[in-house]
Amino acid sequence: MQVEDFPGIQQPSGAPDTTAMDRIGGAVERVTEVRSTEDIWRLAGEFREELIRFAFQALIAVGVLAAFVIVYLVVRTTLRPLFERSRLEDDARNLLETLAKYTILGFGLILALDQLGFNVTSLIAGLGVAGLALGFAAKDTLANFIAGVTILWDRPFRVGDRVEADGEFGQVKKITLRSTRIHTPDNKVVIIPNQNIVNGKIVNHTMQASLRVVIPFGVAYEADIAKAREAALSLVKGDERLRERPPAEVGVAELASSAVNMELRFWLKNPHHEGPVKFEYLEKIKLALDAAGIVIPYPQLSVRIEKLPAAREHSAGPAPPGAGTP
């Protein structure tokens, strides 16, 4: 509806890029310019027209936002079965669901604000500048966040695994987007930033179904190696914690300066038993070698002292007076 000109009231500019909210604001400002009852009715008609137009745009904006909410619900319903089949960690699932939520709803909010006449281009530019400044101010936190996403996605270890990471060994208790918590054998909880873990070497002792354990020991060079091998292999017979295939074996690992270093190697059915089993067999091998009369050597150093001729002459001291005189 076109509003007719009437004296005493400034008419709207009618620019095509003027929003409904701007036109409503202009109509409110022109209230002070009313000079007659006829101006009041005409201004009221203009104000009502702009309100109807704004209400229509607001209804469209709500519809757009509601449509994106429905899209998000459909995406979430679709993703959850996929996450369960992929056996992702809970933190990874929550992260992906949160990213999908804010991405979809954020895009819908921008379109809704655009329907209401807001300058979304300036809004997006401002958010970009703010995000850039935040990235520089919290680069270490963002690096740990990205590393946490990498760990949750790549899954080099899971909660409950026993790992070596950043110089620490223990059982993984919790994986967050910023850090990983490891429970060490001495009952300490070590919190390691995810960036350190991703940039370093990770050794997972329990990722595979079985684990080979190596028990080192040494015997004297005079000892019978076959007898030492028999004594070590007799220890693993009947141990239900060990796999029968591959069988246990004993071999010479090194001819060291003071001993013949040997190793007992066997495979565990449950990798989580590595620590207790290793300690147990170290003691068993010591007792078995003692019972077999096999000496376990330790480093020895023999020192031989010789006097040089000059040292002997000096230790003898000066000759007494008259010595050597007939």
PATORPA-510378 format. One line per field, with one value per residue (C-alpha): residue number from 0; residue in one letter; x, y, z negated. Coordinates in steps of 0.5 Angstrom, whole numbers, plus 2048, in hexadecimal, padded with zeros to 3 digits. Each point is the difference from the previous one (the first is absolute). Example, Ala and Ser with C-alpha at 12.3 -4.5 7.8 and 13.67 -1.06 7.14 Angstrom:
k 0 | 1
r A | S
east 819 | 802
north 7F7 | 807
up 7F0 | 802
% end
This chain:
k 0 | 1 | 2 | 3 | 4 | 5 | 6 | 7 | 8 | 9 | 10 | 11 | 12 | 13 | 14 | 15 | 16 | 17 | 18 | 19 | 20 | 21 | 22 | 23 | 24 | 25 | 26 | 27 | 28 | 29 | 30 | 31 | 32 | 33 | 34 | 35 | 36 | 37 | 38 | 39 | 40 | 41 | 42 | 43 | 44 | 45 | 46 | 47 | 48 | 49 | 50 | 51 | 52 | 53 | 54 | 55 | 56 | 57 | 58 | 59 | 60 | 61 | 62 | 63 | 64 | 65 | 66 | 67 | 68 | 69 | 70 | 71 | 72 | 73 | 74 | 75 | 76 | 77 | 78 | 79 | 80 | 81 | 82 | 83 | 84 | 85 | 86 | 87 | 88 | 89 | 90 | 91 | 92 | 93 | 94 | 95 | 96 | 97 | 98 | 99 | 100 | 101 | 102 | 103 | 104 | 105 | 106 | 107 | 108 | 109 | 110 | 111 | 112 | 113 | 114 | 115 | 116 | 117 | 118 | 119 | 120 | 121 | 122 | 123 | 124 | 125 | 126 | 127 | 128 | 129 | 130 | 131 | 132 | 133 | 134 | 135 | 136 | 137 | 138 | 139 | 140 | 141 | 142 | 143 | 144 | 145 | 146 | 147 | 148 | 149 | 150 | 151 | 152 | 153 | 154 | 155 | 156 | 157 | 158 | 159 | 160 | 161 | 162 | 163 | 164 | 165 | 166 | 167 | 168 | 169 | 170 | 171 | 172 | 173 | 174 | 175 | 176 | 177 | 178 | 179 | 180 | 181 | 182 | 183 | 184 | 185 | 186 | 187 | 188 | 189 | 190 | 191 | 192 | 193 | 194 | 195 | 196 | 197 | 198 | 199 | 200 | 201 | 202 | 203 | 204 | 205 | 206 | 207 | 208 | 209 | 210 | 211 | 212 | 213 | 214 | 215 | 216 | 217 | 218 | 219 | 220 | 221 | 222 | 223 | 224 | 225 | 226 | 227 | 228 | 229 | 230 | 231 | 232 | 233 | 234 | 235 | 236 | 237 | 238 | 239 | 240 | 241 | 242 | 243 | 244 | 245 | 246 | 247 | 248 | 249 | 250 | 251 | 252 | 253 | 254 | 255 | 256 | 257 | 258 | 259 | 260 | 261 | 262 | 263 | 264 | 265 | 266 | 267 | 268 | 269 | 270 | 271 | 272 | 273 | 274 | 275 | 276 | 277 | 278 | 279 | 280 | 281 | 282 | 283 | 284 | 285 | 286 | 287 | 288 | 289 | 290 | 291 | 292 | 293 | 294 | 295 | 296 | 297 | 298 | 299 | 300 | 301 | 302 | 303 | 304 | 305 | 306 | 307 | 308 | 309 | 310 | 311 | 312 | 313 | 314 | 315 | 316 | 317 | 318 | 319 | 320 | 321 | 322 | 323 | 324 | 325
r M | Q | V | E | D | F | P | G | I | Q | Q | P | S | G | A | P | D | T | T | A | M | D | R | I | G | G | A | V | E | R | V | T | E | V | R | S | T | E | D | I | W | R | L | A | G | E | F | R | E | E | L | I | R | F | A | F | Q | A | L | I | A | V | G | V | L | A | A | F | V | I | V | Y | L | V | V | R | T | T | L | R | P | L | F | E | R | S | R | L | E | D | D | A | R | N | L | L | E | T | L | A | K | Y | T | I | L | G | F | G | L | I | L | A | L | D | Q | L | G | F | N | V | T | S | L | I | A | G | L | G | V | A | G | L | A | L | G | F | A | A | K | D | T | L | A | N | F | I | A | G | V | T | I | L | W | D | R | P | F | R | V | G | D | R | V | E | A | D | G | E | F | G | Q | V | K | K | I | T | L | R | S | T | R | I | H | T | P | D | N | K | V | V | I | I | P | N | Q | N | I | V | N | G | K | I | V | N | H | T | M | Q | A | S | L | R | V | V | I | P | F | G | V | A | Y | E | A | D | I | A | K | A | R | E | A | A | L | S | L | V | K | G | D | E | R | L | R | E | R | P | P | A | E | V | G | V | A | E | L | A | S | S | A | V | N | M | E | L | R | F | W | L | K | N | P | H | H | E | G | P | V | K | F | E | Y | L | E | K | I | K | L | A | L | D | A | A | G | I | V | I | P | Y | P | Q | L | S | V | R | I | E | K | L | P | A | A | R | E | H | S | A | G | P | A | P | P | G | A | G | T | P
east 800 | 803 | 7FF | 7FE | 804 | 7FD | 803 | 804 | 803 | 806 | 7FF | 804 | 806 | 7FD | 807 | 800 | 805 | 7FD | 7FD | 7FA | 803 | 803 | 7F9 | 7FD | 805 | 7FF | 7F9 | 801 | 804 | 7FB | 7FB | 803 | 7FE | 7F9 | 7FC | 7F9 | 7FB | 800 | 808 | 7FF | 7FB | 805 | 806 | 7FC | 7FF | 807 | 802 | 7FB | 803 | 807 | 7FE | 7FC | 806 | 805 | 7FC | 7FF | 808 | 801 | 7FB | 804 | 807 | 7FC | 7FE | 808 | 802 | 7FB | 802 | 808 | 7FE | 7FC | 806 | 805 | 7FB | 800 | 808 | 801 | 7FB | 804 | 807 | 7FE | 800 | 806 | 804 | 7FE | 802 | 806 | 802 | 802 | 802 | 7FA | 804 | 801 | 7F9 | 7FE | 805 | 7FD | 7F9 | 802 | 803 | 7FA | 7FB | 804 | 801 | 7F9 | 7FD | 805 | 7FF | 7F8 | 801 | 804 | 7FA | 7FB | 804 | 800 | 7F9 | 7FF | 804 | 807 | 806 | 803 | 806 | 803 | 7FE | 804 | 806 | 800 | 7FF | 806 | 805 | 7FE | 801 | 807 | 802 | 7FE | 804 | 806 | 7FF | 7FE | 804 | 803 | 7F9 | 7FE | 806 | 7FE | 7F9 | 801 | 805 | 7FA | 7FC | 806 | 800 | 7F9 | 7FF | 807 | 7FF | 807 | 7FE | 7F9 | 7FE | 803 | 806 | 807 | 804 | 807 | 7FF | 804 | 805 | 7FB | 7FD | 7F9 | 7F9 | 7FC | 7FA | 7FD | 801 | 7FD | 801 | 806 | 803 | 801 | 800 | 805 | 800 | 807 | 801 | 802 | 7F9 | 802 | 7FB | 804 | 7FD | 803 | 7FE | 7FE | 805 | 806 | 7FD | 7FE | 807 | 804 | 800 | 7FB | 801 | 7F9 | 801 | 7F9 | 7FD | 802 | 7FC | 807 | 807 | 807 | 804 | 807 | 804 | 807 | 805 | 808 | 804 | 808 | 804 | 802 | 7F8 | 7FD | 7FB | 7FC | 7FF | 7FE | 7FB | 7FD | 7FF | 7FD | 7FB | 7FE | 7FD | 7FA | 7FD | 7F9 | 7FF | 7F9 | 802 | 805 | 7FE | 802 | 801 | 805 | 804 | 805 | 807 | 807 | 805 | 807 | 7FF | 807 | 807 | 802 | 806 | 7FE | 7FB | 7FC | 7F9 | 7FA | 7F9 | 7FA | 7FA | 7F9 | 7F9 | 7FB | 7F8 | 7FE | 805 | 7FE | 803 | 807 | 803 | 7FE | 802 | 807 | 802 | 7FE | 804 | 806 | 800 | 7FE | 806 | 805 | 7FE | 800 | 807 | 802 | 7FD | 804 | 806 | 801 | 804 | 7FD | 806 | 800 | 806 | 806 | 807 | 807 | 805 | 807 | 806 | 807 | 805 | 804 | 808 | 800 | 7FB | 804 | 806 | 7FC | 7FD | 807 | 802 | 808 | 806 | 803 | 806 | 806 | 7FC | 803 | 807 | 805
north 800 | 807 | 805 | 807 | 806 | 805 | 806 | 801 | 7F9 | 7FE | 7FA | 7FA | 7FF | 7FA | 7FD | 7F9 | 7FE | 803 | 7FB | 7FF | 802 | 806 | 802 | 7FF | 804 | 806 | 800 | 800 | 806 | 804 | 800 | 807 | 802 | 7FF | 807 | 7FD | 7FA | 7FE | 800 | 7FB | 7FB | 800 | 7FF | 7FB | 7FC | 801 | 7FD | 7FA | 7FE | 800 | 7FC | 7FB | 800 | 7FF | 7FA | 7FD | 800 | 7FD | 7FB | 7FE | 800 | 7FC | 7FB | 800 | 7FF | 7FA | 7FD | 800 | 7FD | 7FA | 7FF | 800 | 7FA | 7FC | 801 | 7FE | 7FA | 7FD | 801 | 7FD | 7F9 | 801 | 802 | 7FA | 7FB | 804 | 7FF | 807 | 803 | 804 | 806 | 7FF | 7FF | 806 | 804 | 7FF | 800 | 807 | 802 | 7FE | 804 | 806 | 800 | 7FF | 804 | 806 | 800 | 800 | 806 | 804 | 7FF | 801 | 807 | 802 | 7FF | 805 | 805 | 7FF | 801 | 7F9 | 802 | 805 | 7FB | 7FA | 805 | 802 | 7F8 | 7FF | 805 | 7FE | 7F9 | 802 | 804 | 7FA | 7FB | 804 | 801 | 7F9 | 7FC | 7FB | 7FF | 7FF | 7FC | 7FB | 800 | 7FE | 7FB | 7FD | 800 | 7FC | 7FB | 7FF | 7FF | 7FC | 7FC | 7FE | 7FE | 7FF | 801 | 7FA | 7FF | 7FF | 805 | 804 | 807 | 806 | 7FC | 7FD | 7F9 | 7FF | 7FE | 805 | 803 | 806 | 803 | 807 | 805 | 804 | 7FA | 7F9 | 7FD | 7FA | 7FC | 7FD | 7FA | 804 | 803 | 807 | 803 | 804 | 805 | 800 | 806 | 7FD | 804 | 7FC | 7F9 | 801 | 803 | 7FB | 7F8 | 7FC | 7F9 | 7FC | 7F9 | 7FE | 802 | 7F9 | 7F9 | 7FD | 803 | 7FD | 801 | 800 | 7FE | 801 | 7FD | 7FE | 7FA | 7FF | 7FF | 7F9 | 7FE | 7FB | 804 | 7FA | 7FF | 807 | 7FF | 7FA | 803 | 807 | 7FC | 7FB | 806 | 802 | 7F9 | 7FF | 808 | 801 | 808 | 7FE | 7FE | 7F9 | 803 | 803 | 7FC | 803 | 800 | 802 | 803 | 804 | 807 | 803 | 7FE | 805 | 802 | 7FC | 7FB | 7FD | 803 | 7FC | 801 | 7FC | 802 | 7FE | 803 | 802 | 7FF | 806 | 806 | 803 | 7FB | 802 | 804 | 7FB | 7FA | 803 | 801 | 7F9 | 7FD | 804 | 7FD | 7F9 | 800 | 802 | 7FB | 7FB | 801 | 800 | 7F9 | 7FE | 802 | 805 | 807 | 806 | 805 | 807 | 805 | 7FF | 804 | 7FD | 806 | 7FE | 805 | 800 | 805 | 803 | 800 | 807 | 7FF | 7FB | 804 | 805 | 7FC | 7FD | 807 | 803 | 7FB | 800 | 804 | 7FB | 7FB | 7FD | 802 | 7FB
up 800 | 802 | 7FB | 803 | 7FF | 7FA | 7FE | 7FA | 800 | 803 | 804 | 800 | 805 | 803 | 802 | 802 | 7FB | 7FA | 7FB | 7FD | 7F9 | 803 | 803 | 7F9 | 7FC | 805 | 7FF | 7F9 | 801 | 804 | 7FA | 7FE | 807 | 7FF | 801 | 801 | 7FF | 807 | 7FF | 7FA | 804 | 806 | 7FC | 7FC | 807 | 802 | 7F9 | 800 | 807 | 7FE | 7FA | 805 | 804 | 7FB | 7FC | 807 | 801 | 7F8 | 802 | 806 | 7FB | 7FB | 805 | 803 | 7F9 | 7FF | 806 | 7FE | 7F9 | 804 | 804 | 7FA | 7FD | 806 | 801 | 7F8 | 801 | 806 | 7FD | 7F9 | 803 | 804 | 7FA | 7FD | 805 | 801 | 7F8 | 7FF | 7FA | 7FC | 800 | 808 | 801 | 7FB | 804 | 807 | 7FE | 7FD | 806 | 804 | 7FC | 800 | 807 | 802 | 7FB | 801 | 808 | 7FF | 7FB | 805 | 805 | 7FB | 7FE | 808 | 801 | 7FA | 804 | 7FB | 804 | 7FF | 805 | 7FA | 7FB | 803 | 801 | 7F9 | 7FE | 804 | 7FD | 7F9 | 802 | 803 | 7FA | 7FB | 804 | 7FF | 7F9 | 7FE | 805 | 7FB | 7FE | 807 | 802 | 7FA | 803 | 807 | 7FD | 7FC | 806 | 803 | 7FA | 800 | 808 | 801 | 7F9 | 7FF | 7F9 | 7FC | 7F9 | 7FC | 805 | 7FD | 804 | 800 | 802 | 7FE | 7FC | 7FB | 800 | 7FD | 802 | 803 | 7FC | 804 | 806 | 801 | 806 | 7FC | 7FC | 7FF | 7F9 | 7FE | 7FA | 7FE | 7FD | 7FA | 7FF | 803 | 805 | 806 | 804 | 806 | 806 | 806 | 804 | 7FD | 801 | 807 | 802 | 7FC | 800 | 7FE | 7FE | 7FE | 7FC | 801 | 806 | 803 | 7FD | 7FE | 7FE | 800 | 7F9 | 800 | 7FA | 800 | 7FC | 800 | 7FF | 7FF | 806 | 7FC | 800 | 804 | 805 | 801 | 7F9 | 7FF | 805 | 7FD | 7FA | 802 | 805 | 7FA | 7FD | 805 | 800 | 7FE | 7FF | 803 | 801 | 806 | 807 | 802 | 807 | 802 | 7FB | 7FA | 802 | 7FD | 804 | 7FF | 801 | 7FF | 7FE | 7FB | 7FD | 7F9 | 802 | 806 | 800 | 802 | 800 | 7FF | 805 | 7FF | 802 | 7FB | 802 | 7FC | 801 | 7FA | 7FC | 803 | 7F9 | 7FB | 804 | 802 | 7F9 | 7FE | 805 | 7FF | 7F9 | 802 | 805 | 7FA | 7FC | 806 | 801 | 7F9 | 800 | 806 | 7FD | 806 | 7FE | 801 | 801 | 7FE | 803 | 7FD | 801 | 7FF | 7FE | 801 | 7FD | 803 | 7FE | 805 | 7FF | 7FF | 7FA | 7FD | 800 | 7FD | 7FB | 7FE | 7FE | 800 | 7FF | 7F9 | 7FF | 802 | 804 | 805 | 7FD | 800
% end
